[in-house]
C-alpha cells in the first residue's frame, strides 16, 4: 500500500528513487556492486567461463545483451548495454574466422511476415542443426533475426528445411557454405541474398595510453573550444564549424620540433583535402607572450590553412591530466564527432591523411 503524503513528506518510494537512483545515474554508483559481466563457452554441454579471456568482463552494470552478426562475417558479435546508459560496449567476435557457415532469412506469408516461431533445420555430415526464430531473445534486447548456422569445415549443407507456424513444411537441396539465403513461405526456391561486408572499429590496442590521456575520445563530439584568429577575432569551434565539411584539427606550438615537419606537409595536403570536403585547421597551444610568435612562425613554414590561438582553460577540455603532447590531430566529421585521433607525426600518419585527400603519390619530406 502506498503511504499517504503529509506536509513535506513524499508518498510511496519517491525518496528512494531520488536518493538511490540519483546515486546510480548521477554519481556512477553500481546497482550490483560492480559485479563483472560473464561470458561462457559451450563445450558439448559443459560451460566454461571465458569472461576474462574474451575481454567482456566489464564492471559496468550490464543489462541488455544483443547478439548479432554486425559485420556480416559469419559469426555473432555482442552488444552490451549498461544501466547508466553512458557507455555501451560492442564486442567483435574474432574466434573461428576460418570456419564455414550458412545464414537463413525467413519471410512468412500465412505465418506472418516476421515468421516468429518458424523452425529451420540444416543437415550436414555431422548431423542436423536446428534453430527457431524467436522474439524477445534477451532482457530488453532482441538478437539478430537472421538465423546463422556454423558448419565447421563443411563445404555445404546437404539440405535445408523450414517448418512454419502455419504447419507448412518446405525442404530445399544443397546450400553452399558462406551463402545467405531467403526462404519465403510457400515459394519453392531459395532466394540468394548479397550482404555488404562491414568493418567494426578496432580496440584501442597500442593507442590505449594515448586515449587514456585525453578527455576527447573517438565518437565524442569535439568540444566548442575557444578560438582567436590571427586577426584577433574571437569565436569557438562550434560557431566556426560548417555542417557541409569535415575537419582535420591539428594542435601545435612554436616550440614543437615535429611541428616543423608536420605543418608544411599539412599545408601541401590542404588543397586536395579541401577538394574532398575536409578543412585543415591549426590551433596553437602557445600561451602568454609566445602567442605573438605564431603569425611569423606560420609564414616561415608556408602555412596556408586557418590558424587560431586559444586560451589556457582549453587544456582541460582536451587532456585528462597534466600531460600535454603535440602535435596532436583530430579528424572530426560533418556532425562534429571525432572519428580518429593521431599523436605525433610520421610517414604512417601522413600516409593516412593522404588517403583522405585522394592523393596516393609518394610522401614528400617536409622541413626538418
N, C-alpha and C positions, 0 to 999 in steps of 0.2 A: 504494500500500500504506500502511495506517495505521502510524504509528510506535508502538512499544511504550511503556508508561509505566514509568518507573523513578524511585523516590523521589518528589520533589515535581513532577517534570516531567509536564505534561499530554500526553495522547495526541492524535494527529491534529491538527486545526485548532482546538482549543479555545482556545488562546492568541489566535489570530487573531480568533475570534468575540468573545472578551471584550474585546479591545483595539479592533479595528476597528469592530465593530458597536456597542460602547459609545460610541465617538466619534460615531456617527451618531445613535443613538436617545437617548442621554443628554446629549450636548453639542451636538447640532444640526449636526454636520459634514455636508457634502454627499457623497453617493456618486459623483456625476458632475461635481464641480467647479462646482456651481451653474449648470449649463447650462440656458438658458432653454427653456421649452416652446414648441412650434411649432404653428401652425395655417396650413393652406394652402387657398386658394380655387381650385376647379377652373373654369377659363375655357375650356371646349371642349377639354380635353385638356392645356392648359398650366396649370401650378400656380403661383400667386402667393403669396408669403409675406405673410400679413396678421397675423402674431403680435402685433406691437406695436400695430397699429391696432385689433385686437379687444380688447386688454387681457388676452389669455390667456397672455402670455409670462412666467409665474411663474418664479422662480429656485428654487422648491422642487423636490425630487426627485420629479417626477411619474411615476407608474407606470400605474395603471389609468385608462382614459378610457371612459366610457359615454355614448353619445348617446341621448337620449330627449326626447319632447315632454312635459316635466314639467308645463307649464301648459296643455296641450291647446289651444294657439292656432294649431296648424298648421305649426309649424317645430320643428326639432330643437335642443334645448339640450344642454349638455355638462357632465357631472360628472367632475371630475378628482380622483383620489386621490393622496396623496403618500406616499413611502416611510416617513417617520417617523410618519405616522398622526395627527399632532396637528392638522393643518389640511387640510380638503378644500375644493374650490372648485366652486361651481355657477355656470356661466356661462349667463346668459339671452340667448337669440337675439332681437335686436330688428331684424334686417335683413329687408326684404321683407314687412313686415306686411300690405300690401295685395294680395299675390299669393294666388292660389287654390290649393286642394289637395283631395285625397281621401285618406281613411285606410281601410285594409283590415285586418280582424281575421280570422284563419283558425282554424277548428276542424276537426280531422281526425276521421275515423272509421276506415276501413281503414288509413289512413296514419299513425295515431297521433294522440292528442288535441292535441299541440303542433304538429303539421303541419310539423316541421322538414324542409327540403328542398323544400317546395312553392314554385312559381314563379307570380308574379302579373304579368299584362300589362294595361296600360291604353292605349287608343287615343284620341288627340286629333288635331286638325288639324295638329299639329306632328310627329306620328309616334307610335311605340309605345315606351312606357317599361316596363322590366322590372325586377322586384325579386324576390329569393329570400329565404325565411325561413330564416335560419341561426342556429345556436347558437355560443357562444364567439366573439363578434364582436370581442373585444379582449383584451389581456393582463389576466388575472384580472378580466375585465369582460364584461358582457352588455348589448348595446344594446337599444333598445325593440323588443319582438317585434311591435308593430303596424307595418304597412308604410305609410309616408307618401309620397304622390306629389305633387310640386309641379306645378301646372298653369299657372303664369304667369298670363295673363289669361283662360284658357279658362273658360267657364261650366259645363262638364260634360265628362265623358269619354264618347266615343261607345259604347264597350263595355269590359267588364272580363272577363278570362279567368283562370282558375286551372288550373294543371297540377299535379296531386297526385303524390306519390311512388308511389302505387298504380298510376299510369298513367291514372287517370280525368282527363277534361278537362271543365271547365264554362265556359260563356260566358254573360254576362248583358248586358242592354241598358244604356242610358244611366244614368249616376250623376251627380247634381248636385254641383257644387263645394261644398266645405265640409261634405260628408257623411262620416260614419263608418259603415261597413257591416261586418257579419259574414258570412263565407261558411262554411257548414257542408258538408263533403264529402258529396256525394250528394243534398243538398236543392236544389230547383230555384228557390228565390227568395232574394234578399238580405234580411238582417235589419238594419233601421236600428238604430243604437246611439247613445244620448244620453250624452255625456260632459260632466261638470261642468267648467266653466272655472275655473281656479285662478289665483292671483296669486303670482308669485315675488317675494321681497324686492328692494327697490331697492338699488343700490350705495350706498356711503357718501355719495358726492357732496359736498354742502355740509357734511355732518356729519363729514367725514373728520378735520378738525382737532380736533373735539370728541373723537371716538373715539380719536385718537392720544394724547390727554392722559389717557386713562382706562385703568386696569387691567381694570375690569369692562366687558365688551363684550356686545352683544346675542347671545343664545343661550348665554351663560355662566351658571353658577349664581351667584346673588347670595351673597356671602361671609357667613360666620357672624360678623359684626362684633359687637363688644361693645356692649351697651346698658345704660343705667341709667335706670330710671323716675324720674319726678319725686318719687316716694315713697322713692327710694334703693335700690329692689330691683334687683339685678344679674341680667342674663340675656344672651342673644345672639340674633341674628336667627333662626338655625336652631331654637332652643328656643322662640322666640316664635311662629314661623310655624305656621299651621294648614293642613292639606292640602286643606281644603274651601273655600279662598278665595284670591283673588289680592291683590296689594298694590301700592299706589302709594306708593313710598318717596321722601319729599322731604327733601333735605339743605338746611339753612338755618342762619342765625345771627342773633343780635340786632342785629348791626351791618350787616346786609344790607338795603339800601334797597328793592330789588324784592320782598323777602320781605314787606314791609309791605303790599303789594298782593296778593301771591300767597296768603298764608296765610288771610285772611278768605274769599277765593273758594274755596279748598280746603275750608274749614270749611262753606261753604254747599253744596258739592257732596258732602260726605262722606255724608250720609244716603242720597242717591239712588245713589251708588256702592256703599254697603253693601248696598242692596237688590238690586244686581246682582252681589253676591259679591266686591266689591272694597273692601278696607280701606285708608284713608289712614293713613300712619304718618309722623310728622315726627321727624327726627333732627337735633338741634342740633350744629353743629360748634364751638360756643363752648368754649373751653378755660380752665383756671385759674379765676380769680375771676369771669370772665364767666358761668360756669355758673349762678351764683346769680341772675342776671337772668332766666333762662329762664322760671320759673313766672309771674312778674308780666308779662313780655312777652307770653306766651301768653294770659293772662287779658285783657290790654288789647285784644288782637286778636280775642277771642272764639273762640279755637281750641278745638274740642270733640273732636278725634281724638287718638289716643295719641301722646304726645310722649316722646322719650328724649334723653339726652345720651350722649356716647361718650368714647372715650379717644384720645389723640394718635396711637397706632400705627395707628389705623384709616385715617388719611390714605393710608398706603402701600398699603392694601388696595383703595382706590378710585381714587386718582390715580397716574399713571405717573411724574410728575416733581414739581417744586416748585410748579407752578401749581395753585392750588386755586380753583375758581369755584363760586359759589352764586347763586341757587337751582339745584339740580340734582335731577332726578327720574328714578326708575327704575320701570318697570312690570314687576312680577315675577308670573309665572303660578303656577298651583296646584302645579306641580312645582318651584317655586323658581327657575325660569330667567328671565333677563332677556329681555323681549320688545321693550322700547323704552327709549330714553334721551332725555331732554329737558333742555336747558340754558336757563336764564333763565326769564322769564315774559312772555307776550304774549297777545293775544287769540287768536292761532292755537293756542297751547299750551292755553289754557283751552277753546277750541272742541273740540280733540281729546279732552280729558278728559271734556267734556260728552257726547260721543258714546258713551263707555264707560258713562256713567251713565244713558244713555237720555234725557237732558234736552236737548231741541232748542230751548229758549227762548233769546231774545237774551241776550247776555252782560250781566252786571251789573258795575258798576265797583266795585272794592274800595277800601280805604283808600289814599289817596295819601300 
